[in-house]
Amino acid sequence: MDYKKIGILLSVGILILAGMVIFIGPDQIISALQTANINFVILAIVIEFIIIALWNTRWSLICKSLHIPHKQLSLFAMTIVGLAINDLTPSGRSGGEPVRAYLLSRSSNEHFKTTFASVMGDKLLDTLPFMVLAIFAISYLILYLHLGTTLFMLLLVSLVLFVLALVFIIFFCINEEVGMKAIHWVFRQVRRFTKRDFDKYEERAVSSLVGFQSSLRLLMQDRHLMLITTAISFLVWFLELVRVYVVFLAFGVQVSLGMVASVFLVSSLIGIIPILPGGLGSIDGVMILLYSMAGIPAGISTAATLVERMISLWMVIIIGVILLPFFGTGALSYVEDT
């Protein structure tokens, strides 16, 4: 992990967010924050921990299906660390997956390709409900907010790219021919820029791919598991929306769950684009803009967004960074190399 680069990108995101605050007016935002009902804020924090627990339960079920030994508390810590790494790395919210697989491989003594299959299965099961809900969200915003052509095209292009990326990932994970072609293509590009011998690494990548795909195919054949984990995924996304709704209740604002769902999912879709860590600046900006377009005062929209992001982003990052050293120096070295 390039700490210097992450620090610079985080600073850029914070500056963008600070610019929004100054543009809207700090006085308005501070006044709104002072009216927040702390009981609703605490409820939103509780919901966030329930969400993480459900993520952990889904991953645990997948690990059991692949016969990977694990302890619930340790797995819960790995889940939080993975989420924190996802938020810290501008990699389309996927930088934490290899870290989770590595930590699980170390604690269970299972091969990395098997633990990585469990993580990717978990990721795919989380992505499918999101894609379905994102399509609904964009449709809702188009019908009710009368978006301008530029914003509409931006959302549409983001969704199309996301769907194409998802289709490619699925084929890469389950189709050996597509996976092999992708690996060989990557190493061909690498050889254009260096004369180093990468044959050994290419053979290792191909071998790992075969083992990884075998484990993932075995996982996807378990229909009972797929049904339960998919239901958990939809419940997780529903609770994500409820958390945002509760944050608005803290400010005494009654906003429709449909609007909350649309704004949250669309901003999350924008945040997948790997520009800044945790979508800092982009997610916040889109949320503030769309809530304001929906008729919510800018001061309250900004205050609610800041509180929501403090719970879903910064709280998770802080806890994850605190937990990471408990996995040993090897884990820290692995994260530095990602």
C-alpha positions as CSV (number, residue, x, y, z in Angstrom):
1,M,0.0,0.0,0.0
2,D,1.4,3.4,-1.0
3,Y,0.8,5.4,2.2
4,K,2.1,8.6,0.6
5,K,-0.2,8.3,-2.3
6,I,-3.2,7.5,-0.1
7,G,-2.4,10.4,2.2
8,I,-2.3,12.8,-0.8
9,L,-5.6,11.4,-2.2
10,L,-7.3,11.6,1.2
11,S,-6.1,15.2,1.5
12,V,-7.5,16.0,-2.0
13,G,-10.9,14.4,-1.0
14,I,-11.0,16.3,2.3
15,L,-10.2,19.5,0.4
16,I,-13.0,18.9,-2.0
17,L,-15.4,18.2,0.9
18,A,-14.2,21.3,2.7
19,G,-14.8,23.3,-0.5
20,M,-18.4,22.1,-0.5
21,V,-18.9,23.0,3.1
22,I,-17.5,26.6,2.5
23,F,-19.7,27.0,-0.6
24,I,-22.9,25.9,1.2
25,G,-22.0,27.9,4.3
26,P,-20.4,26.5,7.6
27,D,-23.0,28.4,9.7
28,Q,-25.9,26.6,8.1
29,I,-24.2,23.2,8.6
30,I,-23.2,23.8,12.2
31,S,-26.7,25.0,13.0
32,A,-28.1,21.8,11.5
33,L,-25.6,19.6,13.4
34,Q,-26.6,21.2,16.7
35,T,-30.2,20.2,16.2
36,A,-29.4,16.5,15.6
37,N,-31.1,14.0,17.9
38,I,-28.2,11.9,19.4
39,N,-30.5,8.9,20.0
40,F,-31.1,8.5,16.3
41,V,-27.4,8.9,15.6
42,I,-26.6,6.1,18.1
43,L,-29.3,4.0,16.4
44,A,-27.6,4.6,13.1
45,I,-24.3,3.4,14.6
46,V,-26.0,0.3,15.9
47,I,-27.4,-0.4,12.5
48,E,-23.9,-0.1,11.0
49,F,-22.6,-2.8,13.4
50,I,-25.6,-5.0,12.5
51,I,-24.7,-4.6,8.8
52,I,-21.1,-5.6,9.5
53,A,-22.3,-8.6,11.5
54,L,-24.5,-9.7,8.6
55,W,-21.5,-9.3,6.1
56,N,-19.5,-11.5,8.5
57,T,-22.3,-14.1,8.7
58,R,-22.5,-14.3,4.9
59,W,-18.7,-14.8,4.6
60,S,-18.8,-17.4,7.4
61,L,-21.5,-19.4,5.6
62,I,-19.3,-19.4,2.5
63,C,-16.3,-20.5,4.5
64,K,-18.2,-23.4,6.0
65,S,-19.3,-24.5,2.5
66,L,-15.7,-24.5,1.4
67,H,-14.7,-26.3,4.6
68,I,-12.4,-23.4,5.7
69,P,-11.9,-23.5,9.5
70,H,-12.5,-20.1,11.2
71,K,-13.5,-18.4,14.4
72,Q,-16.4,-15.9,14.3
73,L,-14.7,-13.1,16.3
74,S,-11.5,-13.4,14.2
75,L,-13.5,-13.4,11.0
76,F,-15.5,-10.3,12.2
77,A,-12.2,-8.5,12.7
78,M,-11.0,-9.5,9.2
79,T,-14.3,-8.2,7.8
80,I,-13.8,-4.8,9.3
81,V,-10.1,-4.7,8.3
82,G,-11.1,-5.6,4.7
83,L,-13.8,-2.8,4.7
84,A,-11.2,-0.3,6.0
85,I,-8.7,-1.2,3.3
86,N,-11.4,-1.0,0.6
87,D,-12.2,2.6,1.9
88,L,-8.5,3.6,2.0
89,T,-7.5,2.4,-1.5
90,P,-8.8,4.0,-4.6
91,S,-9.4,0.7,-6.3
92,G,-13.1,0.5,-7.0
93,R,-13.7,-0.7,-3.4
94,S,-11.9,-4.0,-4.0
95,G,-8.5,-3.5,-2.4
96,G,-9.5,-5.2,0.8
97,E,-10.5,-8.5,-0.8
98,P,-6.9,-9.9,-1.2
99,V,-6.1,-8.7,2.4
100,R,-9.1,-10.6,3.8
101,A,-8.1,-13.7,1.8
102,Y,-4.5,-13.5,3.1
103,L,-5.6,-13.0,6.7
104,L,-8.0,-16.0,6.5
105,S,-5.3,-18.1,4.8
106,R,-2.9,-17.4,7.6
107,S,-5.4,-18.1,10.4
108,S,-6.9,-21.3,8.8
109,N,-3.7,-22.7,7.2
110,E,-5.8,-23.1,4.0
111,H,-4.3,-22.3,0.5
112,F,-4.7,-18.7,-0.6
113,K,-6.6,-19.7,-3.7
114,T,-9.3,-21.3,-1.6
115,T,-9.7,-18.4,0.8
116,F,-9.6,-16.0,-2.1
117,A,-12.5,-18.0,-3.7
118,S,-14.5,-17.4,-0.5
119,V,-13.8,-13.7,-0.6
120,M,-14.7,-13.3,-4.3
121,G,-17.9,-15.4,-3.8
122,D,-18.8,-13.0,-0.9
123,K,-18.1,-10.0,-3.2
124,L,-20.2,-11.4,-6.1
125,L,-23.1,-12.1,-3.7
126,D,-22.9,-8.5,-2.5
127,T,-22.7,-7.1,-6.0
128,L,-25.7,-8.7,-7.7
129,P,-28.3,-7.2,-5.3
130,F,-26.6,-3.8,-5.6
131,M,-26.8,-4.0,-9.4
132,V,-30.5,-4.7,-9.3
133,L,-31.2,-1.9,-6.8
134,A,-28.9,0.5,-8.7
135,I,-31.1,0.0,-11.8
136,F,-34.1,0.8,-9.7
137,A,-32.4,3.9,-8.2
138,I,-31.5,5.4,-11.6
139,S,-35.0,4.8,-12.9
140,Y,-36.5,6.5,-9.8
141,L,-34.3,9.6,-10.1
142,I,-35.0,9.9,-13.8
143,L,-38.8,9.8,-13.2
144,Y,-38.9,12.1,-10.1
145,L,-36.0,14.5,-10.3
146,H,-36.0,15.4,-14.0
147,L,-32.2,15.1,-14.2
148,G,-30.3,17.2,-16.6
149,T,-28.8,15.5,-19.7
150,T,-25.2,15.6,-18.3
151,L,-26.1,14.0,-15.0
152,F,-28.4,11.5,-16.6
153,M,-25.6,10.4,-19.1
154,L,-23.1,10.2,-16.3
155,L,-25.3,7.9,-14.3
156,L,-26.1,5.8,-17.3
157,V,-22.5,5.4,-18.4
158,S,-21.5,4.5,-14.8
159,L,-24.2,1.8,-14.7
160,V,-23.2,0.4,-18.1
161,L,-19.5,0.2,-17.2
162,F,-20.4,-1.4,-13.9
163,V,-22.5,-4.0,-15.5
164,L,-19.8,-4.8,-18.1
165,A,-17.2,-5.0,-15.3
166,L,-19.5,-7.4,-13.4
167,V,-20.0,-9.6,-16.4
168,F,-16.3,-9.8,-17.0
169,I,-15.6,-10.6,-13.4
170,I,-18.2,-13.4,-13.4
171,F,-16.7,-14.9,-16.6
172,F,-13.2,-14.5,-15.2
173,C,-14.2,-16.3,-12.1
174,I,-16.1,-19.3,-13.6
175,N,-14.8,-19.6,-17.2
176,E,-11.3,-21.1,-17.4
177,E,-10.7,-20.0,-21.0
178,V,-11.6,-16.3,-20.3
179,G,-9.5,-16.4,-17.1
180,M,-6.5,-17.9,-19.0
181,K,-6.8,-15.3,-21.8
182,A,-7.0,-12.5,-19.2
183,I,-3.8,-13.7,-17.4
184,H,-1.8,-14.2,-20.6
185,W,-2.9,-10.7,-21.8
186,V,-1.8,-9.0,-18.6
187,F,1.6,-10.7,-18.7
188,R,2.0,-9.8,-22.4
189,Q,1.5,-6.1,-21.5
190,V,4.0,-6.4,-18.6
191,R,6.6,-7.8,-21.0
192,R,6.3,-4.8,-23.2
193,F,7.8,-2.6,-20.5
194,T,10.4,-4.9,-19.0
195,K,12.9,-7.6,-20.0
196,R,12.6,-9.5,-16.8
197,D,11.6,-13.2,-17.0
198,F,8.0,-13.5,-15.7
199,D,7.4,-17.1,-16.9
200,K,7.5,-18.5,-13.4
201,Y,5.0,-15.9,-12.2
202,E,2.7,-16.5,-15.1
203,E,2.7,-20.3,-14.5
204,R,1.9,-19.7,-10.8
205,A,-1.0,-17.3,-11.7
206,V,-2.4,-19.9,-14.1
207,S,-2.1,-22.7,-11.4
208,S,-3.8,-20.5,-8.8
209,L,-6.6,-19.6,-11.2
210,V,-7.5,-23.2,-11.8
211,G,-7.7,-23.9,-8.1
212,F,-9.6,-20.7,-7.4
213,Q,-12.2,-21.4,-10.1
214,S,-12.7,-25.0,-8.9
215,S,-13.5,-23.7,-5.4
216,L,-15.8,-21.0,-6.7
217,R,-17.7,-23.3,-8.9
218,L,-18.2,-25.7,-6.0
219,L,-19.5,-22.8,-4.0
220,M,-22.0,-21.7,-6.7
221,Q,-23.4,-25.3,-7.0
222,D,-24.7,-25.1,-3.4
223,R,-28.2,-23.8,-4.1
224,H,-29.3,-23.6,-0.4
225,L,-26.2,-21.5,0.4
226,M,-26.8,-19.2,-2.6
227,L,-30.4,-18.6,-1.5
228,I,-29.5,-17.8,2.1
229,T,-26.5,-15.6,1.3
230,T,-28.4,-13.7,-1.4
231,A,-31.2,-13.0,1.1
232,I,-28.6,-11.7,3.5
233,S,-27.2,-9.5,0.8
234,F,-30.6,-7.9,0.1
235,L,-31.1,-7.4,3.9
236,V,-27.7,-5.8,4.2
237,W,-28.5,-3.3,1.4
238,F,-31.9,-2.6,2.9
239,L,-30.4,-1.8,6.3
240,E,-27.9,0.5,4.6
241,L,-30.8,2.5,3.4
242,V,-32.5,2.4,6.8
243,R,-29.3,3.7,8.4
244,V,-29.4,6.8,6.1
245,Y,-33.1,7.2,6.7
246,V,-32.5,7.2,10.5
247,V,-29.8,9.8,10.1
248,F,-32.3,12.1,8.4
249,L,-34.7,11.4,11.2
250,A,-32.0,12.7,13.6
251,F,-32.4,16.1,11.8
252,G,-36.2,16.0,11.9
253,V,-36.5,15.5,8.2
254,Q,-39.1,13.1,6.8
255,V,-37.7,11.9,3.4
256,S,-39.2,9.0,1.4
257,L,-37.3,5.7,1.6
258,G,-37.5,5.6,-2.2
259,M,-35.5,8.9,-2.4
260,V,-33.0,7.7,0.2
261,A,-32.5,4.5,-1.7
262,S,-32.0,6.2,-5.0
263,V,-29.6,8.8,-3.8
264,F,-27.6,6.4,-1.7
265,L,-27.3,3.7,-4.4
266,V,-26.5,6.2,-7.2
267,S,-23.8,7.9,-5.0
268,S,-22.4,4.4,-4.2
269,L,-22.3,3.6,-7.9
270,I,-20.3,6.8,-8.6
271,G,-18.1,5.9,-5.6
272,I,-17.1,2.6,-7.3
273,I,-15.1,4.6,-9.9
274,P,-11.5,4.4,-8.5
275,I,-10.6,8.0,-8.2
276,L,-10.3,8.9,-4.5
277,P,-10.2,6.6,-1.4
278,G,-13.7,5.7,-0.2
279,G,-15.2,7.9,-2.9
280,L,-14.3,10.8,-0.7
281,G,-15.6,14.0,-2.3
282,S,-17.5,12.3,-5.1
283,I,-20.0,10.3,-3.0
284,D,-20.5,13.2,-0.6
285,G,-20.9,15.7,-3.4
286,V,-23.5,13.5,-5.3
287,M,-25.4,12.9,-2.1
288,I,-25.6,16.6,-1.2
289,L,-26.5,17.6,-4.7
290,L,-29.3,15.0,-5.2
291,Y,-30.8,15.6,-1.7
292,S,-30.8,19.3,-2.3
293,M,-32.5,18.8,-5.7
294,A,-35.1,16.7,-3.9
295,G,-36.0,19.8,-1.8
296,I,-34.0,19.2,1.4
297,P,-32.3,22.4,2.5
298,A,-28.6,22.4,1.6
299,G,-27.4,22.8,5.2
300,I,-29.4,19.8,6.4
301,S,-28.4,17.7,3.3
302,T,-24.7,18.4,4.0
303,A,-25.0,17.8,7.8
304,A,-26.8,14.5,7.3
305,T,-24.3,13.4,4.7
306,L,-21.4,14.3,7.0
307,V,-22.9,12.3,9.9
308,E,-23.8,9.4,7.6
309,R,-20.3,9.2,6.2
310,M,-18.7,9.5,9.6
311,I,-20.6,6.4,10.6
312,S,-20.2,4.3,7.4
313,L,-16.7,5.5,6.3
314,W,-14.6,7.1,9.0
315,M,-15.7,4.9,11.9
316,V,-15.0,1.7,9.9
317,I,-11.6,3.0,8.7
318,I,-10.5,3.9,12.3
319,I,-11.6,0.6,13.8
320,G,-10.0,-1.4,10.9
321,V,-6.7,0.5,11.2
322,I,-6.7,-0.2,15.0
323,L,-7.4,-3.9,14.5
324,L,-4.8,-4.6,11.7
325,P,-1.7,-4.7,13.9
326,F,-3.3,-7.5,16.0
327,F,-2.9,-9.8,13.0
328,G,0.9,-9.5,13.2
329,T,3.7,-7.9,11.3
330,G,3.1,-10.3,8.4
331,A,-0.3,-8.8,7.8
332,L,1.1,-5.2,7.9
333,S,3.8,-6.2,5.4
334,Y,1.2,-7.8,3.1
335,V,-1.0,-4.6,3.2
336,E,2.1,-2.5,2.4
337,D,2.7,-4.6,-0.7
338,T,-0.9,-4.3,-2.0
